[in-house]
Amino acid sequence: MTDVLPDTTLSPVPTERRVVTAIPGPKSIALQARRQAVVSAGVSSALPVYITRAHGAILVDVDDNAFLDLGAGIGVTTIGHTDDAVVAAAREQLGDVVHTLFTITPYEEYVRVAELLAEHTPGDFAKKSVLVNSGAEAVENGVKIARKYTGRNGVAVLEHAYHGRTNLTMAMNFKAMPYSLGFGPFAGDVYRAPNSYPLHDGLTGAQAAARTIGYLEKTVGASDLACLVVEPIQGEGGFVVPAEGYLPALQEWCTANGIVFIADEIQSGMARTGRYFASEHFGLVPDLVLSAKGIAGGLPLAGVTGRAEIMDASQPGGLGGTFGGNPVACAAAIAVFDRIEHDGLLAEATRIERSLKSALLELQKAYPIIAEVRGIGAMLAIEFTDPATQAPLAEVPGRIAAFAAQQGVLLLTAGTYGNVIRFLPSLAISDAQLADAVTVLDAALASL
């Protein structure tokens, strides 16, 4: 079996894409055979190339192919793969304390992350946090805290939302396949309302908000809702950016009716959009903010941060978990905050938007199947529809991603109907790398 292990004598990670074998290469094919014997088929991979090292915006597989990564582990390695500061912080913490369990014997790193979240999430009121392991766990805890605080059960979510793969979050998702099909029964008291999707509904923010609020008032009743959980920019749903005024209107309605407004910033937070949290672009001050993905530079960490009086509604012992707020992950998160703050990474997201969005808009002029280019910062997407009927072209993103992979560019698909390509590059990606990726994307579109 050692013949498929990476060769540690290989050169450092390059700064450009490089294809030296077929994709996937022979060593990846051999590893795939081993995987199929022991890993559940339910754990699928978009591209079965096995990564052995990475840095910045480049992934290198066991066959020494170098991929330009425009997905960043679905928005996790936001400041770049193996960022030097993150690696150094995690390595130092590994030599000090790896685990004690914060609810038994606490440590400063957890407290520092909570301080940083209180400082950087929207709102100037007193805030507190609980740290957990994953985005789905953050969603579960946010709902749990809101229910405890309000004494109500109802959970409102929006169409095209994605919140996770746990029992409660599966019930909160809009799309059943592949996330929840056959996995029921699901948690109850979850209510789905229409959202704002400007490309398809043509509504202003005020009109879309009136529709959402009217639906919830008629089908649930505001007095039965504990919380409304909203992705400021929807992730798996296709990077849907709501119409101006939509989200503030929802927040105003929630506040007037004692409903906890929860911003799911798991994919859109931590400098991804050129602000610490995407809520800031919309003038939102959520009651609770959910963080994960990019918060710890690739290590598993997530959090729920919000108004102190809401966070303190839980009884002692009601929140926490064995690995939540692990010291090594917390040390990495502190390094991420430091890098964002002192190395101008918010501006890097704006640079990426300026460079990549303009290039995508040029492609839209050449290819009428691109119905919309949308997004903010380093969270951009293109949606494909039939120019004549506006029907979603679900087969196009997969074909483009497959073409790009053969050229050494990793692209991610998204959207309820599978007709979106999303761009989640790390903030370490250069303009030259982006231009190279766009060249490949152009060739992929031409090949259709």
C-alpha positions in Angstrom: 0.0 0.0 0.0 3.0 2.3 0.5 3.2 2.8 -3.3 0.3 5.3 -3.2 1.6 7.4 -0.3 2.9 10.9 -1.2 6.6 11.3 -2.0 8.0 13.6 0.7 10.9 14.6 -1.5 8.7 16.5 -3.9 9.2 20.2 -4.5 7.4 22.8 -2.5 3.9 23.8 -3.4 4.0 25.8 -6.7 2.2 29.0 -7.3 0.6 28.0 -10.6 -1.6 25.1 -11.8 0.2 22.1 -13.2 -1.2 19.0 -14.8 1.3 16.1 -15.2 -1.0 13.1 -15.4 -4.5 12.3 -16.4 -7.1 13.6 -13.9 -7.3 11.6 -11.7 -3.8 10.2 -11.9 -2.7 6.6 -11.2 -2.0 7.1 -7.5 -5.3 8.8 -6.9 -7.0 6.0 -8.8 -5.3 3.5 -6.5 -6.4 5.4 -3.4 -9.9 5.6 -4.7 -10.0 1.8 -4.9 -8.9 1.6 -1.3 -11.4 4.2 -0.3 -14.3 2.4 -1.9 -13.6 -0.7 0.2 -13.7 1.1 3.5 -15.5 4.5 3.3 -19.2 4.8 3.1 -20.6 5.5 -0.3 -22.7 8.3 1.3 -19.5 10.3 1.6 -18.9 11.3 -2.0 -16.2 13.5 -3.5 -16.7 16.0 -6.4 -13.2 15.2 -7.7 -11.4 12.0 -6.6 -7.9 13.4 -6.6 -6.1 12.8 -3.3 -4.4 15.9 -1.9 -1.1 15.6 -0.2 -0.1 19.2 0.4 -1.4 22.7 -0.1 -0.5 26.4 0.3 -2.2 29.6 -0.6 -4.6 28.9 -3.4 -2.9 25.7 -4.6 -3.7 22.1 -3.9 -1.2 19.3 -4.9 -2.3 15.7 -5.3 -0.4 12.5 -4.8 0.4 12.4 -8.5 2.0 15.9 -8.3 -0.8 17.7 -10.2 -1.3 21.2 -8.9 -4.8 22.6 -8.8 -5.8 26.2 -8.6 -8.4 26.1 -5.9 -11.5 28.3 -6.2 -13.4 26.6 -3.5 -11.2 26.8 -0.4 -12.7 23.7 1.1 -16.1 25.4 0.7 -15.0 28.6 2.2 -12.9 27.2 5.1 -9.4 28.1 4.1 -10.4 31.7 3.6 -7.0 33.2 4.4 -5.2 30.5 2.4 -4.2 26.8 2.7 -1.6 26.2 5.4 -1.3 29.9 6.3 2.0 30.4 8.0 0.6 32.3 11.0 -2.2 29.7 11.5 0.2 26.8 11.3 2.6 28.4 13.8 -0.1 29.1 16.3 -1.6 25.6 16.0 1.9 24.0 16.3 2.7 26.0 19.4 -0.6 25.1 21.0 -0.1 21.5 20.3 3.0 21.6 22.4 1.1 23.2 25.3 -2.4 21.9 25.7 -4.3 19.8 23.2 -7.5 19.1 25.2 -8.9 19.5 28.7 -12.7 20.2 27.9 -13.6 23.8 28.6 -16.6 22.8 30.8 -14.2 20.9 33.1 -11.0 23.0 33.3 -11.1 26.1 31.0 -8.3 27.8 29.2 -7.6 31.3 27.9 -7.8 30.6 24.2 -11.5 29.9 24.3 -12.1 33.2 26.2 -10.0 35.1 23.7 -12.0 33.8 20.7 -15.2 34.8 22.5 -13.8 38.3 23.0 -12.9 38.6 19.4 -16.3 37.4 18.3 -17.9 39.9 20.6 -15.7 42.7 19.1 -16.3 41.8 15.5 -19.9 40.7 15.1 -22.4 43.5 14.4 -23.8 45.5 17.3 -22.3 47.4 20.2 -24.3 45.7 22.9 -22.9 43.2 25.4 -22.4 39.8 23.7 -21.5 36.3 24.8 -20.5 33.1 22.8 -20.5 29.4 23.0 -18.0 27.5 20.8 -18.7 24.2 19.1 -17.3 22.0 16.4 -19.2 22.6 13.1 -21.6 24.9 11.3 -24.5 22.5 11.8 -23.8 22.3 15.5 -23.8 26.1 15.6 -27.2 26.2 14.0 -28.6 23.6 16.4 -27.3 25.6 19.4 -28.6 28.9 18.0 -32.1 27.4 17.7 -31.8 25.8 21.1 -30.8 29.1 22.7 -33.6 31.0 20.9 -36.2 28.5 22.1 -35.0 28.7 25.7 -35.0 32.5 25.7 -38.4 32.9 24.1 -40.2 29.9 25.5 -41.5 29.2 22.0 -40.9 26.3 19.6 -41.3 27.5 16.0 -38.3 27.9 13.7 -38.7 29.9 10.5 -36.3 29.4 7.6 -36.2 30.6 3.9 -36.6 28.9 0.6 -33.3 27.7 -0.9 -31.6 27.7 2.5 -29.0 25.2 3.6 -28.1 24.8 7.3 -26.5 21.3 7.7 -26.9 17.6 7.9 -28.0 16.9 11.5 -31.6 16.0 12.2 -32.8 19.5 12.9 -30.8 21.2 10.2 -32.0 18.6 7.6 -35.5 19.8 8.5 -34.4 23.4 7.9 -32.9 22.8 4.5 -34.8 23.5 1.4 -33.3 20.9 -0.9 -33.9 17.2 0.0 -31.5 15.5 -2.4 -28.9 14.6 -1.4 -29.1 16.1 2.1 -32.1 14.5 3.7 -33.7 12.0 1.3 -34.7 8.9 3.3 -33.2 10.1 6.6 -36.4 11.0 8.4 -38.4 11.5 10.5 -37.2 15.0 11.0 -37.5 17.6 13.8 -40.8 19.4 13.9 -41.9 23.0 14.2 -39.8 24.1 11.3 -41.6 26.5 8.8 -40.2 27.5 5.4 -41.1 30.8 3.8 -40.4 32.3 0.4 -37.3 34.4 0.2 -36.0 37.2 -2.0 -34.5 35.9 -5.2 -34.3 39.0 -7.5 -33.3 37.1 -10.7 -36.5 35.0 -10.5 -39.1 36.9 -8.5 -38.5 40.4 -9.8 -39.7 41.8 -6.4 -38.2 44.8 -4.5 -36.9 44.2 -1.1 -40.0 45.6 0.5 -42.3 43.5 -1.7 -40.3 40.3 -1.0 -40.3 41.0 2.8 -44.0 41.6 2.8 -44.5 38.2 1.1 -42.2 36.4 3.6 -43.8 38.0 6.6 -47.3 37.5 5.3 -46.7 33.9 4.7 -45.3 33.3 8.2 -48.1 35.2 9.9 -50.7 33.2 8.1 -49.2 29.8 8.3 -47.5 29.9 11.7 -48.3 33.1 13.6 -45.6 35.4 14.9 -46.3 34.6 18.6 -45.4 30.9 18.0 -42.0 31.6 16.4 -38.8 31.4 18.5 -36.5 32.5 15.7 -36.0 33.3 12.1 -32.7 31.8 10.7 -31.4 33.6 7.6 -28.2 33.3 5.5 -27.5 37.0 4.5 -26.1 35.6 1.3 -27.4 32.1 0.7 -24.7 29.5 0.3 -25.6 26.1 -1.1 -28.8 27.7 -2.5 -26.6 29.5 -5.1 -25.1 32.6 -3.5 -28.5 34.4 -3.7 -28.1 38.0 -2.7 -31.5 39.4 -1.5 -33.0 42.6 -2.8 -32.1 45.8 -1.0 -34.2 46.4 2.1 -35.4 42.8 2.4 -33.3 41.6 5.4 -33.7 44.8 7.4 -37.5 44.5 7.0 -37.4 41.0 8.3 -35.3 42.0 11.3 -37.6 44.8 12.1 -40.6 42.4 12.1 -38.7 39.9 14.3 -37.8 42.6 16.8 -41.4 43.9 16.9 -42.7 40.4 17.6 -40.1 39.1 20.0 -38.6 36.7 17.5 -34.8 36.0 17.7 -33.2 37.0 14.4 -30.3 34.6 13.7 -27.8 35.3 10.9 -26.3 32.1 9.6 -22.9 33.5 8.6 -21.2 30.1 8.4 -20.3 30.5 4.8 -20.5 34.3 4.4 -18.6 35.3 7.5 -15.0 35.9 8.5 -13.9 38.4 5.9 -15.4 36.4 3.0 -17.3 39.4 1.6 -14.9 42.2 2.5 -16.4 42.7 5.9 -16.0 40.5 9.0 -19.7 39.4 8.5 -21.9 39.8 5.4 -24.7 41.2 7.7 -22.8 44.4 7.7 -23.5 45.0 4.0 -27.2 45.0 4.7 -27.3 47.1 7.8 -28.2 44.1 9.9 -27.6 43.7 13.6 -28.6 40.1 14.3 -29.6 38.9 17.8 -27.4 35.8 17.2 -24.6 35.3 14.7 -23.4 31.8 13.7 -19.8 31.4 12.7 -17.8 28.4 11.4 -15.9 27.4 8.2 -13.3 30.2 7.8 -13.0 31.0 11.5 -10.0 28.8 12.3 -8.1 28.5 9.0 -9.0 24.9 8.4 -9.3 23.5 11.9 -12.8 22.5 13.2 -14.4 25.3 15.1 -17.8 27.1 15.2 -19.6 29.5 17.4 -22.9 31.1 18.4 -22.5 34.8 19.4 -25.2 37.1 20.5 -26.9 39.4 22.9 -25.8 38.5 26.4 -29.3 38.2 27.8 -30.3 35.7 25.1 -27.1 33.7 25.4 -27.5 33.6 29.2 -31.0 32.2 29.1 -29.6 28.6 29.0 -29.1 26.9 32.4 -25.5 26.1 33.4 -24.5 22.9 31.7 -27.0 23.3 28.9 -24.5 24.3 26.4 -21.1 22.8 25.4 -19.6 19.6 24.2 -16.6 17.4 24.5 -14.5 19.0 21.7 -16.2 22.4 21.4 -13.7 25.2 21.5 -10.7 22.9 21.3 -7.5 24.8 22.4 -5.6 24.1 19.1 -8.6 25.3 17.0 -9.0 28.3 19.2 -5.3 29.2 18.8 -5.7 29.0 15.0 -8.8 31.2 15.2 -6.9 33.8 17.1 -4.3 33.8 14.4 -7.0 34.2 11.7 -8.5 37.2 13.4 -5.0 38.7 13.8 -4.2 38.2 10.1 -7.5 39.8 9.0 -7.0 42.7 11.3 -3.4 43.5 10.8 -2.7 42.3 7.2 -5.6 44.1 5.4 -7.4 40.9 4.4 -10.8 42.6 4.2 -9.4 44.7 1.3 -8.2 41.5 -0.4 -11.8 40.3 -0.6 -12.7 43.6 -2.2 -9.8 43.2 -4.6 -11.0 39.7 -5.6 -14.5 41.0 -6.3 -13.2 43.8 -8.4 -10.9 41.5 -10.5 -13.1 38.4 -10.8 -16.5 40.0 -11.1 -15.5 42.2 -13.9 -14.1 39.2 -15.8 -17.2 37.2 -15.2 -19.4 40.0 -16.5 -17.3 40.0 -19.7 -18.0 36.3 -20.0 -21.7 37.0 -19.5 -21.6 39.2 -22.6 -20.1 36.4 -24.7 -22.3 33.5 -23.3 -26.0 34.2 -23.1 -26.6 31.2 -20.9 -25.1 33.1 -18.0 -28.2 34.7 -16.6 -26.6 36.5 -13.8 -23.3 37.3 -12.1 -23.8 38.0 -8.5 -22.2 38.1 -5.0 -20.0 40.3 -2.8 -16.3 40.1 -2.2 -14.8 36.7 -2.6 -18.2 35.1 -2.6 -19.4 35.2 -6.2 -21.5 33.1 -8.5 -22.8 32.7 -12.0 -26.2 31.2 -12.7 -27.1 29.4 -16.0 -30.5 29.4 -17.6 -31.9 28.9 -21.0 -31.9 32.4 -22.7 -35.3 31.7 -24.3 -37.2 30.1 -21.4 -35.2 31.0 -18.3 -35.3 27.3 -17.3 -32.3 26.3 -15.2 -29.5 24.6 -17.1 -28.6 22.0 -14.5 -26.2 20.0 -16.7 -23.9 23.0 -17.5 -22.1 23.6 -14.2 -21.1 20.0 -13.9 -19.7 19.9 -17.4 -17.8 23.1 -16.8 -16.4 21.9 -13.5 -15.3 18.6 -15.1 -13.6 20.4 -18.0 -11.8 22.8 -15.6 -10.6 19.9 -13.4 -8.8 18.4 -16.4 -7.0 21.7 -16.8 -6.1 22.0 -13.1 -8.8 24.3 -11.9 -11.1 23.3 -9.0 -14.6 24.8 -9.3 -17.7 24.2 -7.1 -21.3 23.9 -8.2 -24.3 25.0 -6.2 -27.9 26.1 -6.5 -31.2 24.4 -5.6 -31.5 23.3 -9.3 -27.8 22.7 -9.7 -27.4 25.5 -12.2 -24.9 27.7 -10.4 -21.1 27.8 -10.2 -19.8 29.5 -7.1 -16.5 31.0 -6.5 -15.0 30.9 -3.0 -11.3 31.5 -3.6 -9.0 32.1 -0.6 -8.0 35.7 0.0 -4.5 34.6 -0.8 -5.3 34.1 -4.5 -3.5 36.5 -6.8 -5.0 38.5 -9.7 -2.8 36.5 -12.0 -4.2 33.2 -10.7 -7.7 34.6 -11.0 -7.1 35.6 -14.6 -5.7 32.1 -15.3 -8.8 30.5 -13.9 -11.0 32.7 -16.0 -9.1 31.7 -19.1 -9.9 28.0 -18.3 -13.6 28.9 -17.5 -13.8 30.7 -20.9 -12.5 27.6 -22.6 -14.9 25.4 -20.7 -17.8 27.6 -21.8 -16.6 27.6 -25.4 -16.5 23.8 -25.3 -20.2 23.6 -24.6 
